Amino acid sequence: MSLPSFQKALENLSSAYITNPSELERDGLIQRFKYTLELCWRSSQKTLRSNGILVDTPRSTFNELANIGWVDSAEAWLQFIRKRNMTNYIYNKVIAEDIFKILPEFIKSATELHLTLRNKLITN
């Protein structure tokens, strides 16, 4: 199960987050965001599958999580995915700063989702 990997990546992102990073620090945080989101959706997908729900893409995974009430809103997660898709353009300062701005919200949402996934593995 990739839930421990997701937890470690989230801890690494959270502990490294600073509000006024240098350009190099910002770019590193964006890469940690990208990696953490990847592990987040894969852990979610595996947990859903262990509960009999088959999903195959990040979009379908987060839509299903919202449908069953494990996350409040699929739209927030779809926004995180859109930002992740923009990470190939972090050489553009405006795009990089736009991605960086969502990190506090992502960390909070990912922490809540991690707890939910952990509880669903324990109780089911």
C-alpha atoms as a printed R data frame, in Angstrom:
    type eleno elety resid chain resno       x      y       z
1   ATOM     1    CA   MET     A     1   0.000  0.000   0.000
2   ATOM     2    CA   SER     A     2   1.327  3.428  -0.840
3   ATOM     3    CA   LEU     A     3  -0.348  5.111   2.142
4   ATOM     4    CA   PRO     A     4   2.932  5.193   4.146
5   ATOM     5    CA   SER     A     5   4.694  6.733   1.136
6   ATOM     6    CA   PHE     A     6   1.931  9.322   0.840
7   ATOM     7    CA   GLN     A     7   2.277 10.108   4.546
8   ATOM     8    CA   LYS     A     8   6.053 10.533   4.279
9   ATOM     9    CA   ALA     A     9   5.778 12.756   1.197
10  ATOM    10    CA   LEU     A    10   3.131 14.892   2.935
11  ATOM    11    CA   GLU     A    11   5.321 15.205   6.026
12  ATOM    12    CA   ASN     A    12   8.265 16.234   3.837
13  ATOM    13    CA   LEU     A    13   6.205 18.865   2.032
14  ATOM    14    CA   SER     A    14   4.688 20.198   5.251
15  ATOM    15    CA   SER     A    15   7.997 20.446   7.080
16  ATOM    16    CA   ALA     A    16   9.710 22.168   4.142
17  ATOM    17    CA   TYR     A    17   6.929 24.694   3.487
18  ATOM    18    CA   ILE     A    18   7.888 28.321   4.115
19  ATOM    19    CA   THR     A    19   5.887 31.422   3.269
20  ATOM    20    CA   ASN     A    20   8.589 33.488   1.572
21  ATOM    21    CA   PRO     A    21  10.842 31.061  -0.270
22  ATOM    22    CA   SER     A    22  13.666 31.879  -2.625
23  ATOM    23    CA   GLU     A    23  13.086 30.893  -6.244
24  ATOM    24    CA   LEU     A    24  15.028 27.672  -5.703
25  ATOM    25    CA   GLU     A    25  13.076 26.830  -2.526
26  ATOM    26    CA   ARG     A    26   9.767 27.596  -4.259
27  ATOM    27    CA   ASP     A    27  10.647 25.316  -7.158
28  ATOM    28    CA   GLY     A    28  11.623 22.545  -4.739
29  ATOM    29    CA   LEU     A    29   8.322 22.901  -2.886
30  ATOM    30    CA   ILE     A    30   6.451 22.698  -6.180
31  ATOM    31    CA   GLN     A    31   8.246 19.443  -6.996
32  ATOM    32    CA   ARG     A    32   7.336 18.072  -3.559
33  ATOM    33    CA   PHE     A    33   3.723 19.100  -4.205
34  ATOM    34    CA   LYS     A    34   3.751 17.250  -7.519
35  ATOM    35    CA   TYR     A    35   5.150 14.078  -5.949
36  ATOM    36    CA   THR     A    36   2.803 14.253  -2.944
37  ATOM    37    CA   LEU     A    37  -0.284 14.697  -5.127
38  ATOM    38    CA   GLU     A    38   0.739 11.693  -7.204
39  ATOM    39    CA   LEU     A    39   1.025  9.522  -4.089
40  ATOM    40    CA   CYS     A    40  -2.215 10.987  -2.746
41  ATOM    41    CA   TRP     A    41  -4.302  9.963  -5.725
42  ATOM    42    CA   ARG     A    42  -2.658  6.540  -6.001
43  ATOM    43    CA   SER     A    43  -3.279  5.879  -2.286
44  ATOM    44    CA   SER     A    44  -6.868  7.045  -2.723
45  ATOM    45    CA   GLN     A    45  -7.300  4.781  -5.743
46  ATOM    46    CA   LYS     A    46  -5.967  1.752  -3.825
47  ATOM    47    CA   THR     A    47  -8.113  2.480  -0.787
48  ATOM    48    CA   LEU     A    48 -11.210  2.843  -2.958
49  ATOM    49    CA   ARG     A    49 -10.386 -0.442  -4.669
50  ATOM    50    CA   SER     A    50  -9.999 -2.157  -1.297
51  ATOM    51    CA   ASN     A    51 -13.539 -0.935  -0.610
52  ATOM    52    CA   GLY     A    52 -14.853 -2.353  -3.905
53  ATOM    53    CA   ILE     A    53 -14.830  0.896  -5.905
54  ATOM    54    CA   LEU     A    54 -12.871  0.821  -9.156
55  ATOM    55    CA   VAL     A    55 -11.402  4.062 -10.495
56  ATOM    56    CA   ASP     A    56  -8.588  4.555 -12.967
57  ATOM    57    CA   THR     A    57  -7.693  8.241 -13.272
58  ATOM    58    CA   PRO     A    58  -7.011 11.062 -10.828
59  ATOM    59    CA   ARG     A    59 -10.195 12.818 -11.969
60  ATOM    60    CA   SER     A    60 -12.409  9.750 -11.476
61  ATOM    61    CA   THR     A    61 -10.726  9.023  -8.147
62  ATOM    62    CA   PHE     A    62 -11.417 12.454  -6.670
63  ATOM    63    CA   ASN     A    63 -14.928 12.583  -8.122
64  ATOM    64    CA   GLU     A    64 -15.673  9.253  -6.440
65  ATOM    65    CA   LEU     A    65 -14.125 10.400  -3.152
66  ATOM    66    CA   ALA     A    66 -16.529 13.353  -3.200
67  ATOM    67    CA   ASN     A    67 -19.489 11.145  -4.187
68  ATOM    68    CA   ILE     A    68 -18.978  8.897  -1.164
69  ATOM    69    CA   GLY     A    69 -18.215 11.791   1.194
70  ATOM    70    CA   TRP     A    70 -14.534 11.113   1.854
71  ATOM    71    CA   VAL     A    71 -13.664 14.626   0.627
72  ATOM    72    CA   ASP     A    72 -15.866 17.700   0.762
73  ATOM    73    CA   SER     A    73 -15.393 18.767  -2.838
74  ATOM    74    CA   ALA     A    74 -14.039 17.141  -5.953
75  ATOM    75    CA   GLU     A    75 -13.520 20.590  -7.467
76  ATOM    76    CA   ALA     A    76 -10.780 21.506  -5.005
77  ATOM    77    CA   TRP     A    77  -8.923 18.313  -5.872
78  ATOM    78    CA   LEU     A    78  -9.437 18.837  -9.602
79  ATOM    79    CA   GLN     A    79  -7.912 22.288  -9.141
80  ATOM    80    CA   PHE     A    80  -4.880 20.674  -7.478
81  ATOM    81    CA   ILE     A    81  -4.601 18.354 -10.481
82  ATOM    82    CA   ARG     A    82  -4.740 21.308 -12.881
83  ATOM    83    CA   LYS     A    83  -1.974 22.996 -10.907
84  ATOM    84    CA   ARG     A    84   0.078 19.801 -10.947
85  ATOM    85    CA   ASN     A    85  -0.298 19.670 -14.722
86  ATOM    86    CA   MET     A    86   1.175 23.166 -14.875
87  ATOM    87    CA   THR     A    87   4.329 22.145 -12.981
88  ATOM    88    CA   ASN     A    88   6.153 21.576 -16.258
89  ATOM    89    CA   TYR     A    89   6.125 25.348 -16.648
90  ATOM    90    CA   ILE     A    90   7.691 26.407 -13.344
91  ATOM    91    CA   TYR     A    91  10.374 28.251 -15.315
92  ATOM    92    CA   ASN     A    92   7.611 30.830 -15.848
93  ATOM    93    CA   LYS     A    93   7.627 32.907 -12.657
94  ATOM    94    CA   VAL     A    94   3.927 33.807 -12.836
95  ATOM    95    CA   ILE     A    95   2.888 30.166 -13.207
96  ATOM    96    CA   ALA     A    96   5.269 29.038 -10.466
97  ATOM    97    CA   GLU     A    97   3.903 31.631  -8.057
98  ATOM    98    CA   ASP     A    98   0.343 30.629  -8.954
99  ATOM    99    CA   ILE     A    99   1.099 26.987  -8.134
100 ATOM   100    CA   PHE     A   100   2.915 27.945  -4.932
101 ATOM   101    CA   LYS     A   101  -0.134 29.874  -3.654
102 ATOM   102    CA   ILE     A   102  -2.255 26.724  -3.403
103 ATOM   103    CA   LEU     A   103   0.241 24.779  -1.283
104 ATOM   104    CA   PRO     A   104  -1.247 25.678   2.151
105 ATOM   105    CA   GLU     A   105  -4.717 24.602   0.998
106 ATOM   106    CA   PHE     A   106  -3.289 21.438  -0.551
107 ATOM   107    CA   ILE     A   107  -1.370 20.519   2.615
108 ATOM   108    CA   LYS     A   108  -4.512 20.969   4.722
109 ATOM   109    CA   SER     A   109  -6.713 18.983   2.325
110 ATOM   110    CA   ALA     A   110  -4.142 16.226   1.835
111 ATOM   111    CA   THR     A   111  -3.680 15.866   5.596
112 ATOM   112    CA   GLU     A   112  -7.442 15.470   6.063
113 ATOM   113    CA   LEU     A   113  -7.651 12.970   3.203
114 ATOM   114    CA   HIS     A   114  -4.736 10.955   4.575
115 ATOM   115    CA   LEU     A   115  -6.540 10.590   7.909
116 ATOM   116    CA   THR     A   116  -9.726  9.537   6.131
117 ATOM   117    CA   LEU     A   117  -7.915  6.946   4.023
118 ATOM   118    CA   ARG     A   118  -6.135  5.573   7.071
119 ATOM   119    CA   ASN     A   119  -9.436  5.257   8.928
120 ATOM   120    CA   LYS     A   120 -11.109  3.539   5.978
121 ATOM   121    CA   LEU     A   121  -8.323  0.954   5.910
122 ATOM   122    CA   ILE     A   122  -8.614  0.365   9.646
123 ATOM   123    CA   THR     A   123 -12.409  0.132   9.805
124 ATOM   124    CA   ASN     A   124 -13.013 -1.860   6.612
